[in-house]
Amino acid sequence: MSENHATTQERLLEIKESIELIQQWSIDMTSVHDFMVAPSRVMAFNACVMRLQVIGEHVGKLLKNRNDLLKQYPNIPWHAIYGMRNFISHEYANINENIVMDVINNELSPLLEAITDMLEEKQLY
């Protein structure tokens, strides 16, 4: 998908896929320690962080181009999601793993519900 030509639906589908991958990779992981006990789990943690960055990138584009759609879901911290993307992109070495775990454990499910709802509305362009 071209950066400048992605549709709203394509962006939402990419966010949904990213959430589902993070949930799959983090199953049974409840703390940072769970991720840090083996190299393969550290790699899974890093993959989750990369997908959080992908989510934030798409949210940033939606904030710019479809803020009207996002405003329908005021319970989702859209600007914080984009802010996390910026932090991951520019301060990767300073990422607080506990914040990432909190996002994984507590914030992804409500975001997935909102994204799924938007996709079901089918009023996308």
CYANA upper distance limits for C-alpha pairs under 8 A (distance plus 0.5 A):
  1 MET  CA      5 HIS  CA      7.72
  1 MET  CA      6 ALA  CA      6.44
  2 SER  CA      6 ALA  CA      6.33
  6 ALA  CA     10 GLU  CA      6.44
  6 ALA  CA     11 ARG  CA      7.06
  7 THR  CA     11 ARG  CA      6.83
  7 THR  CA    124 LEU  CA      8.41
  7 THR  CA    125 TYR  CA      6.39
  8 THR  CA     12 LEU  CA      6.66
  8 THR  CA     62 LEU  CA      7.73
  8 THR  CA     66 ARG  CA      8.16
  8 THR  CA    124 LEU  CA      6.48
  8 THR  CA    125 TYR  CA      6.21
  9 GLN  CA     13 LEU  CA      6.55
  9 GLN  CA    119 LEU  CA      7.26
  9 GLN  CA    124 LEU  CA      6.48
  9 GLN  CA    125 TYR  CA      7.28
 10 GLU  CA     14 GLU  CA      6.68
 11 ARG  CA     15 ILE  CA      6.75
 11 ARG  CA     58 HIS  CA      6.28
 11 ARG  CA     62 LEU  CA      8.42
 12 LEU  CA     16 LYS  CA      6.62
 12 LEU  CA     58 HIS  CA      8.21
 12 LEU  CA    115 ILE  CA      6.73
 12 LEU  CA    118 MET  CA      8.43
 12 LEU  CA    119 LEU  CA      7.54
 13 LEU  CA     17 GLU  CA      6.58
 13 LEU  CA    119 LEU  CA      8.31
 14 GLU  CA     18 SER  CA      6.59
 14 GLU  CA     55 ILE  CA      8.06
 14 GLU  CA     58 HIS  CA      8.40
 15 ILE  CA     19 ILE  CA      6.71
 15 ILE  CA     54 VAL  CA      7.84
 15 ILE  CA     55 ILE  CA      5.61
 15 ILE  CA     58 HIS  CA      7.50
 15 ILE  CA    115 ILE  CA      8.13
 16 LYS  CA     20 GLU  CA      6.72
 16 LYS  CA    112 LEU  CA      6.75
 16 LYS  CA    115 ILE  CA      7.12
 16 LYS  CA    116 THR  CA      7.91
 17 GLU  CA     21 LEU  CA      6.63
 18 SER  CA     22 ILE  CA      6.65
 18 SER  CA     51 ARG  CA      5.98
 18 SER  CA     52 LEU  CA      7.89
 18 SER  CA     54 VAL  CA      7.82
 18 SER  CA     55 ILE  CA      7.19
 19 ILE  CA     23 GLN  CA      6.63
 19 ILE  CA     51 ARG  CA      8.07
 19 ILE  CA     52 LEU  CA      8.47
 19 ILE  CA     55 ILE  CA      8.39
 19 ILE  CA    108 LEU  CA      6.95
 19 ILE  CA    112 LEU  CA      7.28
 20 GLU  CA     24 GLN  CA      6.62
 21 LEU  CA     25 TRP  CA      6.56
 21 LEU  CA     48 CYS  CA      8.26
 21 LEU  CA     51 ARG  CA      8.49
 22 ILE  CA     26 SER  CA      6.44
 22 ILE  CA     47 ALA  CA      8.32
 22 ILE  CA     48 CYS  CA      5.67
 22 ILE  CA     51 ARG  CA      7.50
 22 ILE  CA    104 ILE  CA      7.94
 23 GLN  CA     27 ILE  CA      6.44
 23 GLN  CA    104 ILE  CA      7.89
 25 TRP  CA     44 ALA  CA      6.56
 25 TRP  CA     45 PHE  CA      8.36
 25 TRP  CA     48 CYS  CA      7.74
 26 SER  CA     44 ALA  CA      7.99
 26 SER  CA     45 PHE  CA      8.13
 26 SER  CA     48 CYS  CA      8.33
 26 SER  CA    104 ILE  CA      8.28
 29 MET  CA     34 ASP  CA      5.91
 29 MET  CA     35 PHE  CA      7.19
 30 THR  CA     34 ASP  CA      7.15
 30 THR  CA    101 MET  CA      7.91
 30 THR  CA    105 ASN  CA      7.62
 31 SER  CA     35 PHE  CA      7.69
 31 SER  CA     98 ASN  CA      8.10
 31 SER  CA    101 MET  CA      6.93
 32 VAL  CA     36 MET  CA      6.90
 32 VAL  CA     97 GLU  CA      6.82
 32 VAL  CA     98 ASN  CA      6.81
 32 VAL  CA    101 MET  CA      6.91
 33 HIS  CA     37 VAL  CA      6.82
 34 ASP  CA     41 ARG  CA      8.21
 35 PHE  CA     41 ARG  CA      5.31
 35 PHE  CA     42 VAL  CA      5.96
 35 PHE  CA     44 ALA  CA      7.91
 35 PHE  CA     45 PHE  CA      6.60
 36 MET  CA     41 ARG  CA      6.69
 36 MET  CA     42 VAL  CA      5.82
 37 VAL  CA     41 ARG  CA      7.38
 37 VAL  CA     42 VAL  CA      8.10
 38 ALA  CA     42 VAL  CA      6.86
 39 PRO  CA     43 MET  CA      6.73
 40 SER  CA     44 ALA  CA      6.80
 41 ARG  CA     45 PHE  CA      6.67
 42 VAL  CA     46 ASN  CA      6.73
 43 MET  CA     47 ALA  CA      6.66
 44 ALA  CA     48 CYS  CA      6.70
 45 PHE  CA     49 VAL  CA      6.83
 46 ASN  CA     50 MET  CA      6.74
 47 ALA  CA     51 ARG  CA      6.76
 48 CYS  CA     52 LEU  CA      6.71
 49 VAL  CA     53 GLN  CA      6.83
 49 VAL  CA     88 ILE  CA      8.12
 49 VAL  CA    100 VAL  CA      7.83
 50 MET  CA     54 VAL  CA      6.90
 51 ARG  CA     55 ILE  CA      6.66
 52 LEU  CA     56 GLY  CA      6.68
 52 LEU  CA     84 MET  CA      8.42
 52 LEU  CA     85 ARG  CA      7.31
 53 GLN  CA     57 GLU  CA      6.64
 53 GLN  CA     84 MET  CA      7.83
 53 GLN  CA     85 ARG  CA      5.06
 53 GLN  CA     86 ASN  CA      8.30
 53 GLN  CA     88 ILE  CA      6.95
 53 GLN  CA     89 SER  CA      7.74
 54 VAL  CA     58 HIS  CA      6.88
 54 VAL  CA     85 ARG  CA      7.98
 55 ILE  CA     59 VAL  CA      6.64
 55 ILE  CA     81 ILE  CA      8.16
 55 ILE  CA     85 ARG  CA      8.13
 56 GLY  CA     60 GLY  CA      6.51
 56 GLY  CA     81 ILE  CA      5.81
 56 GLY  CA     82 TYR  CA      4.93
 56 GLY  CA     83 GLY  CA      7.95
 56 GLY  CA     84 MET  CA      7.30
 56 GLY  CA     85 ARG  CA      5.19
 56 GLY  CA     86 ASN  CA      8.34
 57 GLU  CA     61 LYS  CA      7.00
 57 GLU  CA     82 TYR  CA      7.06
 57 GLU  CA     85 ARG  CA      6.87
 58 HIS  CA     62 LEU  CA      6.70
 59 VAL  CA     63 LEU  CA      6.49
 59 VAL  CA     78 TRP  CA      7.28
 59 VAL  CA     81 ILE  CA      7.61
 59 VAL  CA     82 TYR  CA      6.59
 60 GLY  CA     64 LYS  CA      6.89
 60 GLY  CA     79 HIS  CA      8.31
 60 GLY  CA     82 TYR  CA      5.92
 61 LYS  CA     65 ASN  CA      6.56
 61 LYS  CA     66 ARG  CA      8.33
 62 LEU  CA     66 ARG  CA      5.26
 62 LEU  CA     67 ASN  CA      6.60
 62 LEU  CA     70 LEU  CA      8.01
 63 LEU  CA     67 ASN  CA      5.06
 63 LEU  CA     70 LEU  CA      7.60
 63 LEU  CA     78 TRP  CA      8.12
 63 LEU  CA     79 HIS  CA      8.48
 66 ARG  CA     70 LEU  CA      7.22
 67 ASN  CA     71 LYS  CA      6.51
 68 ASP  CA     72 GLN  CA      7.49
 69 LEU  CA     73 TYR  CA      8.28
 70 LEU  CA     74 PRO  CA      7.90
 70 LEU  CA     78 TRP  CA      8.01
 73 TYR  CA    114 ALA  CA      7.39
 76 ILE  CA    110 PRO  CA      7.96
 76 ILE  CA    111 LEU  CA      7.08
 76 ILE  CA    114 ALA  CA      8.45
 77 PRO  CA     81 ILE  CA      6.80
 78 TRP  CA     82 TYR  CA      6.93
 79 HIS  CA     83 GLY  CA      6.48
 80 ALA  CA     84 MET  CA      6.54
 81 ILE  CA     85 ARG  CA      6.97
 82 TYR  CA     86 ASN  CA      6.94
 83 GLY  CA     87 PHE  CA      6.75
 84 MET  CA     88 ILE  CA      6.59
 85 ARG  CA     89 SER  CA      6.58
 86 ASN  CA     90 HIS  CA      6.55
 86 ASN  CA     91 GLU  CA      8.48
 87 PHE  CA     91 GLU  CA      5.71
 87 PHE  CA     92 TYR  CA      7.38
 87 PHE  CA     95 ILE  CA      8.12
 88 ILE  CA     92 TYR  CA      5.26
 88 ILE  CA     95 ILE  CA      7.24
 91 GLU  CA     95 ILE  CA      7.17
 95 ILE  CA    100 VAL  CA      8.45
 96 ASN  CA    100 VAL  CA      7.15
 97 GLU  CA    101 MET  CA      6.73
 98 ASN  CA    102 ASP  CA      6.64
 99 ILE  CA    103 VAL  CA      6.72
100 VAL  CA    104 ILE  CA      6.69
101 MET  CA    105 ASN  CA      6.43
102 ASP  CA    106 ASN  CA      6.16
102 ASP  CA    107 GLU  CA      7.69
103 VAL  CA    107 GLU  CA      5.23
103 VAL  CA    108 LEU  CA      6.88
104 ILE  CA    108 LEU  CA      6.23
106 ASN  CA    110 PRO  CA      8.47
107 GLU  CA    111 LEU  CA      6.95
108 LEU  CA    112 LEU  CA      6.49
109 SER  CA    113 GLU  CA      6.75
110 PRO  CA    114 ALA  CA      6.82
111 LEU  CA    115 ILE  CA      6.64
112 LEU  CA    116 THR  CA      6.44
113 GLU  CA    117 ASP  CA      6.59
114 ALA  CA    118 MET  CA      6.71
115 ILE  CA    119 LEU  CA      6.72
116 THR  CA    120 GLU  CA      6.67
117 ASP  CA    121 GLU  CA      6.78
118 MET  CA    122 LYS  CA      7.62
119 LEU  CA    124 LEU  CA      8.19
